[in-house]
């Protein structure tokens, strides 16, 4: 088994079953930012070129798969520079060719939901919580969810989830197609790897060819979507409602939006 650290927060192990574990190591919440998404993109691109890897298991240490961005963290003047390029790194994730199975425990919230939807398949525990909580924070969704979320749950359900920002647990997520299988938490990683290993037993060139056909112009649609999403996020992040949404979240209280 080959093992390497792509960054301080992303660990990769390629097993004898031709499955590469790509593990996010920012427990317990595994908040995402530019550096993390870039490290994941670097890992996926390297694994595309590794003949020993035929499928990827995307997983996280700790309580949550990815609890989104950490709006409560202190920011400095230079923080916005890498954030401007975050979606460029997200597009790189969609451009890679190796099939991905995500093991989702705890929260997949906001950008964390966007990250989970990069994968071809999601295996989740009943305790998992999915939420596109952007409107509850007073701004526009991102990470290409304009494309990926309706593709999985349909336009009507996507609108409901994006308008309300409500959290749904594993059982409901499975019923609406947001995750593919629901398994006990203690079996989550092993079942996700089992599926990835099953994919890896097929002819690798054939699988990549089929995947490319089925995904079609997905990366380009993500590119167009994130350009619009980022523009709307920039506009709405200047509003009082966004400041109220973030403050309310950090204070763990309902937001009081005014429409300004």
HUFEN-V902242 format. One line per field, one symbol per residue. ss: DSSP state (A for helix, B for strand, O for the rest). phi: phi as a letter, one per 40 degrees, with the letter a starting at -180 (. if undefined). burial: 1 if it has 24 or more other C-alpha atoms within 12 Angstrom, else 0. A space follows every 50 residues. Layout:
ss->???
phi->???
burial->???
//
This chain:
ss->OBBBBOOOOBBBBBOOOOBBBBBBOOOOOOOOOAAAAAAAAAAAAAAAOO OOOOBBBBBBOOOOOBOOOOOOOOOOOOAAAAAAOAAAAAAAAAAOOOOB BBBBOOBBBOAAAAAAOOOOBBBBOOOOBBBOOAAAAOOOOOOOAAAAAA AAAOAAAAAAAAAAOOOBBAAAAAAAOOOOBBOOAAAAAAAAAAAAAAAA OOOAAAAAAAAAAAAOOAAAAAAAAAAAAAAAAAAAOOOAAAAAAAAAAA OOOOOOOOOO
phi->.cbabcacbbbbbbcccgbbcbbcbbcccfdbadcccccccccccccdcc ccbbabbcabcgcbcacgccccccbbccccccccbdccccddccccbcdb bbbbbgcbbfcccdccccccbbbbcdccbbaccccccgaccaggcdcccc ccbgcccccdccccgccbcdccccccgcbcabbddcbdcccccdcccccc cccccccccccccccfcdccccdcccccdccccdcccccccccccccccc cfbccbcbgb
burial->00000100111111101111111111001111111111111111111100 01111111111011111110100000000000100111111111111111 11111111111111111111111111111111111111111111111110 11100011001100111111111101111111101001111111111011 00010011001000100110011011101100100110001111110000 0000000000
//
